[in-house]
Amino acid sequence: MFDKIPIGKGFSVQPEFLYSSMGGNFDARVGGLDHYRLNYFSIPVLLKYNFLKNWSALFGPQFDLLIQAKKLDNTGGVNKVTSDFKDYNFLFTAGIEGWANKTIVFSGRYMYGFQAVYGSTTTPEFHNHGVQFTIGFQLQ
């Protein structure tokens, strides 16, 4: 869900409310490969610049609120590990979007997490970084 608020010629602010899922693999060496899946409510607030008629560049901060974290171990077991991860995360998001027509939008983004969502001085740190591709439909 998003909105577009014009602020000047070719510029707008685009606040969004998204559901995001991020994850990755960690080689625990002793126990083998573990797979983590983290689910978030994401709130990016993006500055949008229309550089061509149907093309825009987007960039700005994103705040993520953790819903649930799961660990899938190499034996097929699934464990909820939400309490092991930080409840929130701050990221920088940048990307590009193109409108096929007045209702269909395609976009690609890169998100870079500034802080560790897991880890300490005695354990490895996990940071969220990701690429996101979306197809959106604007309801009129």
C-alpha positions in Angstrom: 0.0 0.0 0.0 1.4 3.4 -0.9 0.5 7.0 -1.5 2.2 9.7 -3.6 2.4 13.3 -2.3 3.6 15.8 -4.9 6.1 18.3 -3.5 7.5 20.0 -6.6 8.1 19.7 -10.3 8.9 16.0 -10.9 9.3 15.3 -7.1 7.0 13.6 -4.7 7.2 11.8 -1.4 5.9 8.2 -1.4 5.2 6.6 2.0 4.5 2.9 1.9 3.3 0.1 4.1 4.6 -3.4 3.1 5.0 -6.9 4.2 8.6 -8.1 3.7 10.2 -11.4 4.1 14.0 -11.6 4.3 16.3 -14.5 5.0 19.6 -16.2 4.4 21.8 -19.2 5.2 24.4 -19.5 7.9 27.0 -22.3 8.0 27.1 -23.3 11.6 30.1 -25.6 10.8 29.3 -27.9 13.7 25.6 -28.5 12.9 25.7 -27.7 9.2 23.7 -25.1 7.2 20.9 -23.3 8.9 18.3 -21.2 7.0 16.7 -18.1 8.6 13.4 -16.4 7.5 12.5 -13.0 9.0 9.1 -11.5 8.4 8.6 -7.7 8.8 6.1 -4.9 8.5 8.1 -2.4 6.4 7.5 1.4 6.3 9.6 3.1 3.6 9.3 6.9 3.1 10.8 7.5 -0.3 11.7 10.6 -2.3 10.6 10.0 -5.8 11.9 11.8 -8.9 10.2 11.4 -12.3 13.1 11.6 -14.8 11.0 10.4 -17.8 7.3 10.3 -18.5 6.8 6.8 -17.0 10.1 6.3 -15.1 11.0 7.3 -11.6 14.0 6.9 -9.2 13.2 6.3 -5.6 15.4 6.6 -2.5 15.0 7.1 1.2 14.8 5.5 4.7 12.9 2.4 5.6 11.8 1.2 9.1 11.1 -2.5 9.6 9.2 -4.0 12.5 9.9 -7.7 13.1 6.8 -9.9 13.1 8.4 -13.3 13.3 11.7 -15.1 12.8 12.2 -18.8 12.0 15.2 -21.0 11.8 15.1 -24.1 9.5 17.9 -26.4 10.5 19.7 -29.0 8.4 17.4 -31.8 9.8 14.2 -30.1 8.5 13.3 -28.8 11.9 11.6 -25.4 12.2 12.1 -23.3 15.3 10.7 -19.9 16.2 13.6 -17.6 17.1 11.9 -14.2 17.1 13.2 -13.3 20.6 16.8 -13.8 19.3 16.5 -11.0 16.8 16.1 -7.2 17.2 12.5 -6.0 17.1 13.2 -3.4 14.5 15.7 -2.4 11.7 16.6 0.8 9.8 17.5 0.5 6.2 18.3 2.7 3.2 16.2 1.9 0.1 16.9 3.0 -3.5 15.4 1.8 -6.8 13.7 2.5 -10.0 10.1 2.1 -11.2 8.3 2.1 -14.5 4.6 2.4 -15.3 3.4 0.2 -18.1 0.1 2.1 -18.1 -2.0 4.1 -15.5 -2.6 1.1 -13.3 0.4 -1.3 -13.6 3.8 -0.5 -12.1 7.1 -2.5 -12.1 9.9 -1.7 -9.7 13.3 -2.9 -8.6 15.0 -1.9 -5.3 18.0 -2.5 -3.2 17.7 -2.3 0.6 20.7 -1.9 2.9 20.4 -2.5 6.6 22.6 -0.2 8.8 22.5 -2.2 12.0 22.9 -5.8 13.0 19.6 -7.6 13.5 21.4 -10.4 15.3 24.7 -10.9 16.9 27.0 -9.9 19.7 30.7 -9.8 20.5 30.7 -13.6 20.8 28.4 -14.5 17.9 28.4 -13.5 14.2 26.3 -10.4 13.2 23.5 -10.7 10.7 22.5 -7.6 8.6 19.6 -7.3 6.3 20.5 -6.5 2.6 18.2 -7.4 -0.2 16.9 -6.9 -3.7 13.2 -6.6 -4.3 11.2 -6.8 -7.5 7.6 -5.9 -7.5 4.5 -5.6 -9.8 1.9 -3.3 -8.4 -1.7 -2.4 -9.4 -3.1 1.0 -8.6 -6.8 0.9 -7.7 -8.7 3.8 -9.0 
